[in-house]
Amino acid sequence: MPAVVIWTRECSPKNSLIYGRDIFPPKIFMKIGILSIVATPIGNLEDITLRALRVLKEADYILCEDTRVTGKLLKHYEIKAPLKRYDAHTSESTHERVLADLEAGKRIALVSDAGTPGVSDPGVLLVQRARTAGAKIEAIPGPSAITAAFSIAGLVGNQFVFLGFAPQKKGRETFFKSLVDYDIPVMFFESTHRILKTLEALQNPSVERKVSVGRELTKFFEEFISGTPEEMLTYFTDRRDHQKGEFVIMVH
């Protein structure tokens, strides 16, 4: 593998791979790649940063959950970078190939179907492996359903707890019982298939708490409503068409 001179006191910053960082005693090292964790829109394609677009254009390839979903985003912005699938079922050999590419100096972007990779997302596995291997990792921040929902909830205070997705089966009952233990707002994701069951599980007459539901945030049919657990269950039970979409639940 070719070696290149990187930043030392004798080097010019223009020729260095790591600007302004005199951290490697030797003068000769292998090329250093970058794994970019790129946040993408959670619904509205306009919600993407200029930096994210540049990084995606410059990537040697892009790792994504679904090539069809990410392909639409790239087509919209006329980005030609190759796509490679990366999801929860990614094999060990794929991880090894990505790490080898980073070692060889490639620029690799990781995206999820929507939002920020690594947050309730299988991308965390690759980030963990890359960090353990000593690869350079950079965050390209942007859209997040969590912060989007909290920003329009109108809740006083600067604290909340995020619990990811509610468990599908194992631990589900314990999950909902534990919500009463928090004295700050609790947020979690839920899918269209379990929204009614989740609202039913939040019914607890002995605890006076409100529930806010953000549905299809940033999309055409976006809505954000709040009320008692009983009111929320009635609202969505009576409106079957509102049971579709992606949900952010807040208990406060």
C-alpha positions in Angstrom: 0.0 0.0 0.0 1.5 3.4 -0.9 2.7 5.6 1.9 2.4 9.4 2.0 4.1 12.1 4.1 1.7 13.6 6.5 1.9 16.5 9.0 5.2 16.9 10.8 7.1 20.0 11.7 9.0 19.7 8.5 5.9 19.4 6.3 3.9 22.2 4.8 0.2 22.2 5.9 -0.8 22.2 2.2 0.7 18.8 1.7 -0.5 17.2 5.0 -3.5 15.0 5.4 -4.1 16.1 9.0 -3.9 19.9 9.1 -2.6 21.5 12.2 -2.2 18.3 14.3 1.3 17.2 15.2 0.3 13.9 16.8 2.1 11.2 14.9 5.9 11.0 15.7 6.8 9.2 12.4 6.9 11.0 9.1 5.5 8.2 7.0 2.0 6.7 7.4 -0.5 5.0 5.3 -3.3 7.1 3.7 -6.1 8.0 6.1 -9.7 7.7 5.0 -12.7 9.3 6.6 -16.0 7.8 7.6 -18.6 10.6 7.4 -21.8 10.2 9.4 -24.3 12.2 7.4 -27.7 13.2 8.6 -30.3 13.3 5.8 -33.9 14.6 5.6 -36.6 12.9 7.7 -39.2 13.7 5.1 -38.8 17.0 3.4 -35.9 16.8 0.8 -35.1 20.5 1.4 -33.9 19.7 4.9 -30.3 18.9 4.2 -27.2 21.0 4.8 -24.8 22.3 2.1 -22.0 20.5 3.9 -23.9 17.2 3.7 -24.5 17.6 0.0 -20.8 18.3 -0.5 -19.7 15.3 1.5 -22.1 13.0 -0.4 -20.8 14.3 -3.7 -17.1 13.8 -2.7 -17.6 10.3 -1.2 -16.0 7.3 -2.9 -19.2 5.5 -2.0 -22.2 5.8 0.3 -23.5 3.2 2.7 -27.2 3.2 3.1 -30.1 1.2 4.5 -32.1 1.1 1.3 -30.6 2.0 -2.0 -34.0 3.0 -3.4 -34.7 5.5 -0.6 -31.2 7.1 -0.7 -31.3 6.9 -4.5 -34.2 9.3 -4.6 -32.3 11.8 -2.5 -29.2 11.6 -4.7 -31.2 11.9 -7.9 -33.0 15.0 -6.5 -29.6 16.7 -5.9 -27.8 15.1 -9.0 -25.3 13.2 -6.9 -23.6 10.3 -8.7 -21.7 8.6 -5.9 -22.1 4.8 -5.8 -24.4 3.2 -3.2 -23.8 0.2 -1.1 -26.3 -1.4 1.2 -25.7 -1.3 4.9 -28.3 -2.4 7.4 -28.9 -4.5 10.6 -28.1 -7.7 8.7 -24.7 -6.6 7.3 -22.2 -9.4 7.4 -18.8 -9.4 9.1 -17.1 -9.5 5.8 -18.7 -6.2 4.8 -17.5 -4.6 7.9 -14.0 -5.8 7.2 -14.1 -4.4 3.6 -15.3 -1.0 4.8 -12.5 -0.9 7.4 -10.0 -1.9 4.7 -11.2 0.9 2.4 -10.9 3.4 5.2 -7.3 2.2 5.8 -6.7 2.6 2.0 -7.7 6.3 2.2 -11.2 6.2 0.9 -13.9 8.7 1.8 -17.0 6.8 2.9 -20.4 8.3 3.8 -22.9 6.6 6.0 -26.6 7.6 5.9 -29.8 6.1 7.2 -33.1 6.1 5.4 -34.0 9.3 7.3 -32.4 11.4 10.0 -29.1 11.0 11.8 -27.3 7.6 11.5 -26.4 5.8 14.7 -29.4 7.0 16.7 -31.7 4.0 17.0 -30.1 2.9 13.8 -27.8 0.0 12.8 -25.1 2.4 11.7 -23.9 2.5 15.3 -22.3 -0.9 14.7 -20.1 0.4 12.0 -19.2 3.5 13.9 -18.2 1.3 16.9 -16.0 -0.9 14.7 -14.4 2.0 12.9 -13.6 3.8 16.2 -12.1 0.7 17.7 -9.9 0.3 14.6 -8.7 3.9 14.9 -10.4 5.3 11.8 -11.1 9.0 11.4 -14.9 9.6 11.9 -16.6 12.9 11.4 -20.2 14.0 12.1 -22.2 15.9 9.5 -25.2 17.0 11.6 -28.6 17.8 10.4 -32.3 16.6 10.7 -33.4 14.6 13.7 -37.0 13.6 14.5 -36.2 13.8 18.2 -35.1 17.4 18.3 -37.7 18.4 15.7 -40.5 17.1 17.9 -39.1 18.6 21.1 -38.7 22.0 19.4 -42.4 22.3 18.7 -43.8 20.7 21.8 -43.7 23.9 23.8 -42.3 22.2 26.9 -40.5 24.3 29.5 -37.1 23.0 30.5 -34.0 21.7 28.8 -34.0 18.0 29.7 -35.7 15.0 28.2 -35.0 11.2 28.0 -34.9 9.4 24.6 -35.6 5.7 24.7 -35.3 4.7 21.1 -38.1 2.4 19.7 -40.5 0.9 22.2 -39.8 -2.9 22.4 -42.0 -5.0 20.1 -42.4 -8.0 22.4 -39.8 -8.8 25.1 -39.6 -6.1 27.7 -42.6 -4.1 26.3 -44.7 -4.3 29.4 -41.8 -3.3 31.6 -41.0 -0.5 29.2 -44.4 1.2 29.7 -44.5 0.6 33.4 -41.1 2.3 33.8 -42.3 5.6 32.2 -43.8 6.7 35.5 -40.4 6.7 37.0 -39.2 9.7 35.0 -39.9 13.2 36.2 -38.8 14.8 32.9 -40.3 14.3 29.4 -39.7 10.9 27.9 -39.5 10.5 24.1 -39.5 7.4 21.9 -40.3 6.2 18.4 -43.2 4.0 17.4 -44.3 2.5 14.1 -47.6 2.6 12.2 -48.3 -1.0 13.1 -48.2 -0.5 16.9 -49.4 3.1 17.5 -52.8 2.1 18.9 -51.3 -0.6 21.1 -48.8 1.9 22.4 -51.5 4.5 23.2 -53.5 1.8 25.0 -50.4 0.9 27.0 -50.1 4.5 28.1 -53.5 4.5 29.8 -52.9 4.8 33.6 -55.6 6.6 35.6 -53.4 6.8 38.6 -50.8 9.0 36.9 -51.6 12.5 35.6 -49.4 12.9 32.5 -50.0 14.2 29.1 -49.0 12.6 25.8 -47.8 14.4 22.6 -47.7 12.7 19.3 -45.7 13.9 16.3 -46.7 12.2 13.1 -45.0 12.4 9.7 -42.8 15.4 10.8 -41.7 17.7 8.0 -43.9 15.8 5.5 -47.1 16.9 3.8 -49.4 15.3 6.3 -47.4 16.4 9.4 -49.3 16.8 12.6 -48.4 17.3 16.3 -51.1 16.9 18.9 -51.2 16.7 22.7 -53.7 15.7 25.3 -54.4 13.1 27.9 -53.6 9.4 27.1 -57.4 8.8 26.8 -57.8 11.7 24.4 -54.9 10.6 22.2 -56.2 7.0 22.0 -59.7 8.3 21.0 -58.2 10.6 18.4 -56.3 8.0 16.6 -58.9 5.2 17.0 -61.5 7.5 15.3 -59.1 8.4 12.5 -57.8 5.4 10.7 -56.0 7.4 8.1 -54.0 9.1 10.9 -52.6 5.8 12.1 -50.2 5.7 9.1 -46.8 7.1 9.2 -43.8 7.5 11.5 -44.4 8.6 15.1 -42.5 10.3 17.8 -44.2 9.9 21.2 -43.7 12.2 24.2 -44.9 11.5 27.7 -44.7 14.6 29.9 
